[in-house]
């Protein structure tokens, strides 16, 4: 049926049309592509053109060569899916998209409008697109917040405005994604500068609204010298990723940490350690468009299982419960893992083949492996593994895809799978405190100190309870 798609248009000399330097929304100057719906037009001078048509990672790309003459002409593109996850009950979403800041222009408006963002969500076939207002353009963009899906949403493509706590006083402790808010203004605040200077109070406030909350671009500040999982090295905790997560998770606050837009080992290491001492936070793929990735929305996306038709709230609950991050792309293979694109199927390929390694991970360590053919076909896979004590398990294709864990309880005992992980978490709290306390307001320090000490005590108790490894 008629829809919206992405079009990259080159003339015979390889030049991009329409000219990027002359574009205004809904066409973005930092994109080679434009998005057009069925029946819409693009103005081109006479000449020969190559047009590539696409619609996100679930569709095959199609290219046509055309000749444009003086009179208008109609060109027909037939989109072809290679997979339809929604038919199997899996709906895609990107929880971190911006309509202002970074690559967006500041004039003639502070960012772009909902109708512009909706066109891009439709053109990449995102089932859910979360447009997060943040520091740049905050006072303009927050006017589009409704506390519900935007009126431009359709039955299969939902857009909602929410908040990233970025460019706020608490930013040094870790940027926060607050999804499904009923109220976007922290109590008693009139300006960004009035917000708390650390993240835990903000998470508590958002959770009080039944929002789903987590950390953005998790790896920043959690860099590792060695590409190893899980690593015993303590990261610097000196950035804006999931730094204060090491504390807030002990208070039962974060629902997820984000993946895909920072180096995978930096993201997964802290997650693996906290899973191994019994916490159950999920991961969620994000793009941070157009800041970390500006190529298109939905480069980092999550697939959420739903029993019936797509609804925003059910999809959001899926973020809390279980996700499948994906980054379908066909580029770079031999770049260091610390360079973009961070999560990329090409990095996982075995040699020059189309085979990739699928691993069963138990308590952070791979225990079984199968090689599967990455050719777009669905294939059943199975592993056999004997679980001796309560553990978490997941599947991964590094560095491309990762499922959320399943939790296997033996004898109804909680997961305390790694004494090393408990010790790592305890030391990480001290490192996080050393880096974040200089950024906090003096009047907020007593409450913060109590929260951090709560985290230390939680890890001390789990250290005593954890299995020797």
C-alpha positions as CSV (number, residue, x, y, z in Angstrom):
1,X,0.0,0.0,0.0
2,X,1.2,3.6,-0.4
3,X,3.8,4.8,2.1
4,X,6.8,7.0,2.8
5,X,10.3,6.1,1.9
6,X,13.9,7.4,1.7
7,X,15.3,8.5,-1.7
8,X,19.0,9.2,-2.5
9,X,19.3,11.0,-5.8
10,X,22.5,11.4,-7.8
11,X,23.0,13.0,-11.2
12,X,25.4,11.5,-13.8
13,X,28.3,13.3,-12.1
14,X,27.6,11.8,-8.7
15,X,26.1,15.1,-7.2
16,X,23.4,14.8,-4.7
17,X,19.9,16.3,-5.4
18,X,18.2,18.3,-4.1
19,X,21.2,20.4,-3.1
20,X,22.0,19.8,0.5
21,X,23.1,23.3,1.2
22,X,19.7,24.7,0.1
23,X,17.6,22.4,2.2
24,X,15.1,23.3,4.9
25,X,12.9,20.9,6.9
26,X,11.6,18.3,6.3
27,X,14.7,17.7,4.2
28,X,17.8,17.9,6.4
29,X,21.0,19.4,5.1
30,X,23.1,16.8,6.8
31,X,21.4,14.0,4.9
32,X,22.0,12.8,1.3
33,X,18.5,11.3,1.3
34,X,15.1,13.0,1.3
35,X,11.8,11.4,2.4
36,X,8.8,11.4,0.2
37,X,5.3,9.9,0.6
38,X,3.3,8.4,-2.3
39,X,2.2,11.1,-4.7
40,X,4.7,13.7,-3.5
41,X,7.4,15.3,-5.8
42,X,11.0,16.3,-6.0
43,X,12.2,19.1,-8.3
44,X,15.1,18.1,-10.6
45,X,16.6,19.9,-13.6
46,X,16.7,17.9,-16.9
47,X,19.3,15.2,-16.9
48,X,20.0,11.6,-16.0
49,X,19.7,10.4,-12.4
50,X,20.2,7.3,-10.3
51,X,17.6,7.0,-7.4
52,X,18.1,4.7,-4.5
53,X,14.9,3.9,-2.6
54,X,14.9,2.4,0.9
55,X,12.7,2.2,4.0
56,X,14.8,1.1,7.0
57,X,16.5,-2.2,7.7
58,X,13.5,-4.4,7.1
59,X,13.4,-3.6,3.4
60,X,15.7,-4.2,0.5
61,X,17.2,-1.2,-1.3
62,X,16.1,-0.6,-4.8
63,X,17.8,1.6,-7.5
64,X,16.4,3.0,-10.7
65,X,18.0,5.1,-13.4
66,X,15.7,7.7,-14.9
67,X,15.9,10.6,-17.4
68,X,14.2,13.9,-16.5
69,X,13.1,16.1,-19.3
70,X,11.2,19.5,-19.3
71,X,7.9,18.0,-18.4
72,X,7.0,16.3,-15.1
73,X,7.1,12.6,-15.0
74,X,5.9,9.9,-12.6
75,X,8.3,7.2,-11.2
76,X,7.0,4.1,-9.4
77,X,9.0,2.3,-6.7
78,X,7.9,-1.1,-5.4
79,X,9.3,-1.7,-1.9
80,X,10.2,-5.2,-1.0
81,X,10.5,-6.5,2.6
82,X,13.1,-9.2,3.4
83,X,11.5,-9.6,6.9
84,X,8.4,-8.4,8.6
85,X,8.9,-8.6,12.4
86,X,5.6,-6.9,13.1
87,X,3.8,-9.9,11.6
88,X,5.5,-12.0,14.3
89,X,4.6,-9.6,17.0
90,X,7.9,-7.7,17.2
91,X,7.7,-3.9,16.9
92,X,10.7,-1.7,16.4
93,X,11.5,1.5,18.3
94,X,14.2,4.1,18.8
95,X,13.9,5.8,22.2
96,X,16.5,8.5,21.6
97,X,15.8,11.0,18.7
98,X,16.2,14.7,18.8
99,X,14.4,17.5,16.9
100,X,16.9,20.1,18.0
101,X,20.6,20.5,18.7
102,X,23.7,18.9,17.2
103,X,23.3,18.6,13.4
104,X,19.9,20.4,13.4
105,X,19.9,24.1,12.6
106,X,19.0,26.8,15.2
107,X,17.5,29.2,12.6
108,X,14.9,29.8,11.2
109,X,13.7,27.8,14.2
110,X,15.2,26.1,17.2
111,X,15.2,22.7,15.6
112,X,12.4,21.2,13.5
113,X,8.7,20.5,14.0
114,X,6.8,17.3,14.8
115,X,5.6,16.9,11.2
116,X,9.3,16.9,10.1
117,X,10.3,14.2,12.6
118,X,7.2,12.1,11.8
119,X,8.2,12.1,8.1
120,X,11.6,10.6,9.1
121,X,10.0,8.0,11.4
122,X,7.7,6.9,8.7
123,X,10.5,6.9,6.1
124,X,12.6,4.5,8.2
125,X,9.5,2.5,9.3
126,X,10.1,2.9,13.0
127,X,7.0,1.6,14.8
128,X,7.8,3.9,17.8
129,X,9.9,7.0,17.7
130,X,10.7,8.9,20.9
131,X,11.6,12.5,20.2
132,X,13.4,13.8,23.3
133,X,13.6,17.4,24.2
134,X,16.8,18.4,25.9
135,X,19.1,21.4,26.6
136,X,19.4,22.8,23.0
137,X,16.0,24.3,22.1
138,X,14.5,23.1,25.3
139,X,12.0,26.0,25.8
140,X,10.8,25.7,22.2
141,X,10.7,22.0,21.8
142,X,9.0,21.3,25.1
143,X,5.9,23.0,23.8
144,X,5.3,19.9,21.7
145,X,5.0,17.6,24.8
146,X,1.5,16.2,25.2
147,X,2.0,13.4,27.7
148,X,0.6,11.0,25.1
149,X,1.5,10.0,21.5
150,X,1.6,12.9,19.1
151,X,-1.6,13.4,17.0
152,X,0.4,12.7,13.8
153,X,0.9,9.0,14.9
154,X,-0.6,6.2,12.9
155,X,-1.7,2.7,13.8
156,X,1.7,1.3,12.9
157,X,4.0,4.3,13.5
158,X,3.9,6.1,16.8
159,X,5.7,9.3,17.7
160,X,5.9,10.8,21.2
161,X,7.7,13.7,22.8
162,X,9.5,13.1,26.1
163,X,12.7,14.2,27.8
164,X,16.5,13.6,27.8
165,X,18.1,15.1,30.9
166,X,21.1,16.5,29.0
167,X,22.4,20.0,29.3
168,X,21.0,20.0,32.8
169,X,22.8,20.4,36.1
170,X,22.8,16.6,36.6
171,X,24.4,15.9,33.2
172,X,27.8,15.0,34.6
173,X,26.4,12.1,36.5
174,X,24.9,10.6,33.4
175,X,22.3,11.7,30.8
176,X,18.8,10.2,31.5
177,X,16.1,9.2,29.1
178,X,12.6,9.7,30.6
179,X,9.9,8.0,28.6
180,X,6.2,8.0,29.1
181,X,6.1,11.1,31.3
182,X,2.9,12.7,32.4
183,X,4.7,15.9,33.4
184,X,7.9,17.1,31.9
185,X,8.9,19.7,34.4
186,X,10.7,18.7,37.7
187,X,8.7,20.0,40.7
188,X,9.5,23.5,41.7
189,X,11.6,24.3,38.6
190,X,11.1,27.1,36.1
191,X,14.4,26.9,34.3
192,X,16.9,24.1,33.4
193,X,19.3,25.5,36.0
194,X,16.7,24.7,38.8
195,X,16.9,21.0,38.3
196,X,18.8,18.7,40.7
197,X,22.6,18.4,40.2
198,X,22.6,14.5,40.3
199,X,20.4,11.9,38.7
200,X,18.8,9.8,41.5
201,X,16.1,12.4,42.5
202,X,15.1,12.8,38.9
203,X,14.8,9.1,38.3
204,X,12.6,8.8,41.5
205,X,10.4,11.7,40.3
206,X,9.9,10.2,36.8
207,X,9.3,6.7,38.2
208,X,6.6,8.3,40.4
209,X,4.8,9.0,37.1
210,X,5.1,5.4,36.0
211,X,7.6,6.5,33.4
212,X,10.2,4.1,31.9
213,X,13.7,5.5,32.6
214,X,17.3,4.7,31.7
215,X,20.7,6.0,30.8
216,X,21.7,7.4,27.4
217,X,24.8,6.6,25.4
218,X,25.9,4.3,28.3
219,X,29.5,3.8,27.4
220,X,30.7,7.4,27.8
221,X,32.8,7.5,31.0
222,X,33.1,3.7,31.2
223,X,36.0,3.2,28.8
224,X,38.1,0.1,29.0
225,X,41.7,-0.3,28.1
226,X,41.1,-3.9,26.9
227,X,38.2,-5.2,24.8
228,X,37.1,-7.8,27.3
229,X,33.8,-9.0,28.9
230,X,33.4,-8.9,31.7
231,X,36.5,-6.8,32.7
232,X,37.8,-6.5,36.2
233,X,39.3,-3.0,35.3
234,X,37.5,-0.1,36.9
235,X,36.5,2.5,34.3
236,X,37.1,6.2,35.0
237,X,33.4,7.1,35.5
238,X,34.2,10.5,34.1
239,X,31.6,10.9,31.5
240,X,27.9,11.3,30.7
241,X,26.9,7.7,30.1
242,X,25.5,5.1,32.6
243,X,27.9,6.3,35.3
244,X,25.6,6.8,38.2
245,X,23.8,3.6,37.2
246,X,26.1,1.8,39.5
247,X,24.3,3.6,42.4
248,X,20.8,4.0,41.1
249,X,20.4,0.3,40.2
250,X,20.6,-0.6,43.9
251,X,17.7,1.7,44.5
252,X,15.6,-0.1,41.9
253,X,15.3,2.9,39.6
254,X,16.7,2.4,36.1
255,X,14.6,0.2,33.7
256,X,17.3,0.1,31.1
257,X,20.7,1.3,29.9
258,X,21.1,2.2,26.3
259,X,23.3,0.3,23.8
260,X,24.4,0.7,20.2
261,X,25.7,4.3,20.1
262,X,28.9,3.8,22.2
263,X,31.5,1.0,22.1
264,X,29.9,-2.3,23.0
265,X,32.3,-3.4,25.6
266,X,32.0,-0.1,27.5
267,X,28.2,-0.5,27.6
268,X,28.0,-4.2,28.4
269,X,30.7,-4.5,31.0
270,X,28.8,-2.6,33.8
271,X,25.6,-4.3,32.7
272,X,27.1,-7.8,32.9
273,X,28.5,-7.1,36.4
274,X,25.2,-5.9,37.8
275,X,23.3,-8.8,36.3
276,X,25.7,-11.2,37.9
277,X,24.9,-9.9,41.4
278,X,21.2,-10.2,40.9
279,X,20.0,-6.9,39.3
280,X,17.7,-7.1,36.4
281,X,18.0,-4.0,34.3
282,X,17.4,-4.3,30.6
283,X,19.3,-2.9,27.6
284,X,17.7,-0.9,24.8
285,X,19.1,0.2,21.4
286,X,19.2,3.9,20.6
287,X,20.6,6.2,17.9
288,X,20.9,9.6,19.7
289,X,19.9,11.2,16.4
290,X,21.4,13.5,15.1
291,X,24.2,13.7,17.7
292,X,26.1,10.4,17.8
293,X,24.5,9.1,14.6
294,X,23.1,11.6,12.1
295,X,22.7,9.3,9.2
296,X,19.0,8.5,9.9
297,X,16.7,7.7,12.8
298,X,16.4,4.1,13.9
299,X,20.0,3.1,13.3
300,X,20.0,1.8,16.9
301,X,16.6,0.2,17.4
302,X,14.9,-2.3,19.7
303,X,12.3,-4.9,18.9
304,X,9.6,-5.4,21.6
305,X,7.3,-8.4,21.6
306,X,3.6,-7.5,21.9
307,X,0.6,-9.9,22.0
308,X,-1.7,-7.8,20.0
309,X,-1.7,-4.6,17.8
310,X,0.9,-1.9,18.5
311,X,0.2,0.4,21.4
312,X,2.7,2.9,22.8
313,X,2.2,1.9,26.4
314,X,2.6,-1.8,25.7
315,X,5.7,-1.1,23.6
316,X,7.1,1.0,26.5
317,X,6.4,-1.8,29.0
318,X,8.4,-4.0,26.6
319,X,11.4,-1.8,27.1
320,X,11.1,-2.5,30.8
321,X,10.7,-6.2,30.3
322,X,12.8,-7.4,27.4
323,X,14.2,-6.0,24.1
324,X,16.2,-7.1,21.1
325,X,18.6,-4.3,19.9
326,X,19.6,-4.3,16.3
327,X,21.8,-2.2,14.0
328,X,21.4,-3.4,10.4
329,X,24.1,-1.7,8.3
330,X,26.5,-2.9,5.6
331,X,29.6,-0.9,6.2
332,X,33.0,-1.0,7.9
333,X,34.6,-4.2,9.0
334,X,38.1,-3.6,10.3
335,X,37.8,-0.3,12.3
336,X,38.7,-0.5,16.0
337,X,35.7,-1.2,18.1
338,X,36.0,2.3,19.6
339,X,35.2,3.9,16.3
340,X,31.7,4.3,14.7
341,X,29.7,2.3,13.7
342,X,30.0,0.7,17.1
343,X,27.4,-2.1,16.7
344,X,27.7,-3.5,13.2
345,X,27.0,-6.9,11.7
346,X,29.9,-6.5,9.3
347,X,32.3,-6.6,12.3
348,X,30.9,-10.0,13.3
349,X,31.4,-11.8,10.0
350,X,33.8,-14.7,10.1
351,X,36.5,-14.0,7.5
352,X,35.0,-13.0,4.2
353,X,32.0,-15.4,4.7
354,X,28.4,-14.6,5.5
355,X,28.6,-16.6,8.7
356,X,28.5,-15.0,12.1
357,X,29.1,-16.4,15.6
358,X,26.0,-16.8,17.8
359,X,27.0,-17.2,21.5
360,X,25.2,-18.4,24.5
361,X,26.3,-16.2,27.4
362,X,25.9,-17.3,31.0
363,X,26.7,-14.9,33.8
364,X,28.7,-12.7,31.4
365,X,30.8,-15.5,29.9
366,X,30.3,-17.3,26.5
367,X,29.7,-21.0,27.2
368,X,28.5,-22.3,23.8
369,X,28.7,-21.1,20.2
370,X,27.2,-21.8,16.8
371,X,28.0,-20.3,13.4
372,X,24.9,-19.2,11.5
373,X,24.5,-17.9,8.0
374,X,23.5,-14.2,7.9
375,X,21.5,-14.3,4.7
376,X,18.2,-12.9,5.8
377,X,16.5,-16.3,6.4
378,X,14.9,-17.3,9.7
379,X,16.4,-20.4,11.2
380,X,15.7,-22.1,14.5
381,X,18.6,-22.4,16.9
382,X,19.0,-24.2,20.2
383,X,21.6,-24.7,22.9
384,X,21.9,-27.3,25.7
385,X,23.5,-26.1,28.9
386,X,23.2,-27.4,32.5
387,X,22.6,-24.7,35.1
388,X,24.0,-25.6,38.5
389,X,23.0,-22.4,40.4
390,X,20.8,-19.3,39.8
391,X,22.1,-17.5,36.7
392,X,21.3,-15.1,33.9
393,X,21.5,-16.2,30.2
394,X,21.4,-14.3,26.9
395,X,22.3,-14.7,23.2
396,X,24.6,-12.4,21.4
397,X,26.3,-11.8,18.1
398,X,29.1,-9.4,19.0
399,X,29.4,-6.7,18.1
400,X,26.0,-6.5,16.4
401,X,23.1,-7.9,18.4
402,X,22.3,-8.8,22.0
403,X,19.1,-10.2,23.5
404,X,18.0,-9.2,27.0
405,X,18.6,-11.9,29.6
406,X,16.4,-14.6,30.9
407,X,16.8,-15.4,34.6
408,X,17.1,-19.0,35.7
409,X,16.5,-19.6,39.4
410,X,17.7,-22.9,41.0
411,X,16.1,-23.7,44.2
412,X,14.3,-20.3,44.3
413,X,17.7,-18.7,45.2
414,X,18.5,-15.2,44.0
415,X,21.2,-14.7,41.4
416,X,24.6,-14.2,43.1
417,X,26.7,-15.6,40.3
418,X,30.0,-13.7,40.7
419,X,31.9,-12.5,43.8
420,X,34.3,-10.7,41.4
421,X,31.4,-8.8,39.9
422,X,30.1,-7.8,43.4
423,X,33.6,-6.6,44.3
424,X,33.8,-4.7,40.9
425,X,30.5,-3.0,41.6
426,X,31.6,-2.0,45.1
427,X,34.8,-0.4,43.9
428,X,33.0,1.2,41.0
429,X,30.7,3.1,43.5
430,X,33.8,4.7,45.0
431,X,35.2,5.7,41.7
432,X,31.9,7.1,40.5
433,X,31.6,9.2,43.8
434,X,35.1,10.6,43.3
435,X,34.2,11.9,39.8
436,X,30.7,13.1,40.4
437,X,30.7,14.8,43.8
438,X,32.6,17.9,42.6
439,X,29.6,18.5,40.2
440,X,26.9,18.4,42.9
441,X,25.5,21.3,44.8
442,X,26.6,21.4,48.4
443,X,23.0,21.4,49.7
444,X,22.4,18.1,47.8
445,X,25.5,16.3,49.0
446,X,24.1,14.8,52.2
447,X,21.3,13.0,50.3
448,X,23.7,11.9,47.6
449,X,26.1,10.6,50.2
450,X,23.3,8.5,51.7
451,X,22.3,7.1,48.3
452,X,25.9,6.2,47.4
453,X,26.4,4.5,50.8
454,X,23.2,2.6,50.3
455,X,24.8,1.3,47.1
456,X,28.0,0.3,48.9
457,X,26.1,-1.6,51.5
458,X,24.0,-3.4,48.9
459,X,27.1,-4.6,47.1
460,X,28.8,-5.6,50.4
461,X,25.9,-7.8,51.2
462,X,25.8,-9.3,47.7
463,X,29.6,-9.9,47.9
464,X,29.1,-12.1,51.0
465,X,26.3,-14.0,49.2
466,X,27.9,-14.4,45.9
467,X,29.6,-17.6,44.5
468,X,33.4,-17.7,44.4
469,X,34.6,-17.4,40.8
